[in-house]
Amino acid sequence: MKKFFFLLLSFGFSFLQAQEIAVLKYNGGGDWYSNPTSLPNLIAFCNENIGTAIQKKPVAVVSKSTDIFSYPFVYMTGHGNVFFTEEDASNLRNYLISGGFLHIDDNYGIRPYLEKELKKLFPNQELKELPADHPIFSSAYNFPEGLPKIHEHDGKRPQAFGMTYENRLVLLFTFETDLGDGWENQEVHNDPTEVRLKALKMGANIIKYAFEH
């Protein structure tokens, strides 16, 4: 037990020093590697506009690895199946309750697989929609109506869901918006400049909020 708490203290210290973010590589067959230009573009935007100094290239980290504790912000996306082993779920939970932050961006199709796996992390919690006045929507740029709509998909309204631990938001799930598509190089989806800028600003809000809480 003492060793465990020592590790948490060590990892907590590394959060304060880290200026890197990671992509979560998960099991189940889902395309965790989709939108390869998204995070580099978001990182560049944050470094240029909100004063971060994040390493330009994100790294991939597996769910069960203790390497995850080196990154204050972990991003997860995909279209398909997600599966966490008991080891994965235990490690991810420890990461989140010791100061980490996980942003899951639905790239259209991940939600049905995701929700059952999140029960392995927090069995007594459900995803809860964040109100439009939550500080994550104004940490750097103001989004008074909450999560912006980037891609249409089924035409449903965009929703931001969260899970908390001891009153701290530790997990954000963005649904029916596809922020990652908006962060991609312009030629990938041919989004107008104003749409890409909206996506990047919301991404910057998430990064800033995660780094400061």
C-alpha positions in Angstrom: 0.0 0.0 0.0 2.8 2.4 0.9 4.4 1.7 -2.5 1.1 2.4 -4.3 0.8 5.8 -2.6 4.4 6.6 -3.4 3.7 5.9 -7.0 0.7 8.1 -7.0 2.7 11.0 -5.5 5.4 10.4 -8.1 2.8 10.4 -10.9 1.1 13.5 -9.6 4.4 15.3 -9.7 5.0 14.2 -13.3 1.6 15.7 -14.2 2.8 19.1 -13.0 5.9 18.8 -15.2 4.4 17.2 -18.3 3.8 19.1 -21.4 2.9 16.1 -23.5 -0.4 14.5 -24.3 -1.2 11.0 -25.4 -3.6 9.0 -27.6 -5.2 6.0 -25.9 -4.6 2.7 -27.7 -7.3 0.3 -26.7 -8.4 -3.2 -27.5 -11.5 -4.4 -29.2 -10.8 -3.6 -32.8 -11.9 0.0 -32.9 -9.8 2.4 -34.9 -8.1 4.3 -32.0 -5.6 5.7 -34.5 -8.2 7.6 -36.6 -7.8 11.3 -37.4 -4.0 11.3 -37.4 -3.6 15.0 -38.0 -6.1 16.1 -35.3 -4.0 16.3 -32.2 -0.9 17.8 -33.9 -3.1 20.6 -35.2 -4.8 21.1 -31.8 -1.4 21.1 -30.1 -0.1 23.8 -32.5 -3.2 25.9 -32.0 -2.9 25.7 -28.2 0.8 26.5 -28.2 0.1 29.5 -30.4 -3.0 30.8 -28.7 -3.3 29.8 -25.1 0.3 29.7 -23.9 0.9 26.0 -23.6 4.2 24.4 -24.5 3.0 20.9 -25.5 5.3 18.6 -27.4 4.3 18.8 -31.1 3.7 15.1 -31.6 1.4 13.1 -29.2 2.4 9.6 -28.2 0.3 6.4 -28.1 -0.2 4.8 -24.8 -1.9 1.5 -24.0 -4.7 1.4 -21.4 -2.8 -1.0 -18.9 0.6 0.8 -19.1 1.9 2.9 -16.2 3.3 5.2 -18.9 -0.2 6.8 -19.0 0.6 8.5 -15.6 3.2 10.7 -17.4 0.4 12.5 -19.3 -2.0 14.9 -17.7 -4.3 14.6 -20.8 -5.2 11.5 -22.7 -7.4 11.5 -25.9 -9.5 8.6 -27.1 -11.4 8.3 -30.3 -12.7 5.9 -32.9 -15.8 4.5 -34.7 -16.0 0.9 -33.4 -15.6 -1.6 -30.6 -13.9 -0.8 -27.3 -12.8 -3.4 -24.8 -11.1 -2.9 -21.4 -9.6 -5.9 -19.5 -9.7 -5.8 -15.8 -6.1 -4.7 -15.8 -6.9 -1.9 -18.3 -9.9 -0.7 -16.3 -8.0 -0.7 -13.0 -5.1 1.2 -14.5 -7.3 3.8 -16.2 -9.3 4.3 -13.0 -6.1 4.8 -11.0 -4.9 7.3 -13.6 -8.1 9.3 -13.4 -8.4 9.4 -9.6 -4.8 10.4 -9.2 -5.1 13.5 -11.4 -5.4 12.4 -15.0 -8.0 13.5 -17.5 -9.5 11.4 -20.4 -11.3 13.1 -23.3 -13.3 10.6 -25.4 -14.4 12.1 -28.8 -17.0 10.0 -30.5 -15.9 9.7 -34.2 -19.5 8.4 -35.0 -20.1 5.0 -33.7 -18.1 4.5 -30.5 -20.9 5.2 -27.9 -22.7 1.8 -27.8 -19.4 0.0 -27.1 -18.0 2.6 -24.8 -20.7 2.9 -22.2 -20.5 -0.7 -21.0 -16.7 -0.4 -20.7 -16.9 2.7 -18.6 -18.9 0.8 -16.1 -15.7 -1.2 -15.4 -14.0 2.1 -14.3 -16.8 3.7 -12.3 -19.5 1.0 -11.8 -21.7 3.4 -9.7 -21.7 6.2 -12.2 -23.5 7.1 -15.4 -22.4 9.6 -18.0 -24.1 12.9 -17.1 -24.6 15.7 -19.5 -22.7 18.9 -18.6 -24.7 22.1 -18.5 -23.9 24.9 -20.9 -22.5 27.0 -18.0 -19.9 24.4 -17.0 -16.5 26.1 -16.9 -15.1 23.8 -19.6 -17.1 25.9 -22.1 -15.4 29.1 -21.1 -11.9 28.2 -19.9 -10.2 29.9 -22.9 -13.0 30.8 -25.4 -16.7 31.3 -24.7 -19.3 28.8 -25.9 -22.4 30.1 -24.1 -24.6 27.4 -25.7 -22.2 24.6 -24.7 -20.6 22.1 -27.0 -20.5 23.3 -30.7 -21.7 21.2 -33.6 -18.9 20.4 -36.1 -20.2 17.5 -38.2 -23.8 16.6 -38.8 -23.9 12.8 -38.8 -27.4 12.0 -37.7 -28.3 15.7 -37.2 -28.7 15.2 -33.4 -27.7 18.0 -31.1 -24.1 17.9 -29.7 -23.8 16.7 -26.2 -20.9 16.8 -23.7 -21.1 14.1 -20.9 -18.8 13.7 -17.9 -17.8 11.6 -15.0 -16.4 13.0 -11.8 -14.3 11.9 -8.9 -14.4 13.9 -5.7 -16.1 16.7 -7.5 -13.4 16.9 -10.2 -14.3 16.2 -13.8 -12.0 13.4 -14.8 -13.6 12.1 -18.0 -15.3 14.0 -20.8 -17.2 12.3 -23.6 -18.1 14.5 -26.6 -21.0 13.1 -28.7 -22.6 14.1 -32.0 -20.0 16.8 -32.7 -16.8 15.1 -33.9 -14.3 17.7 -32.7 -11.5 15.5 -34.0 -12.7 15.8 -37.6 -12.7 19.6 -37.1 -9.1 19.5 -35.9 -7.9 17.6 -39.0 -6.1 19.2 -41.9 -8.5 21.3 -43.9 -8.3 19.1 -47.0 -9.4 16.0 -45.1 -13.0 17.0 -44.6 -13.1 20.4 -46.5 -14.5 22.1 -43.5 -14.9 25.9 -43.7 -12.3 27.9 -41.8 -14.9 29.1 -39.3 -16.0 25.5 -38.5 -12.4 24.4 -38.0 -11.7 27.4 -35.8 -14.7 26.6 -33.7 -13.5 23.0 -33.2 -10.0 24.1 -32.3 -11.2 26.7 -29.8 -13.4 24.1 -28.1 -10.4 21.7 -28.1 -8.3 24.4 -26.5 -10.9 24.9 -23.8 -10.7 21.2 -23.0 -6.9 21.2 -22.9 -6.8 24.3 -20.7 -9.4 22.9 -18.3 -7.7 19.6 -18.0 -4.3 21.2 -17.3 -5.7 23.4 -14.6 -8.0 21.0 -12.7 
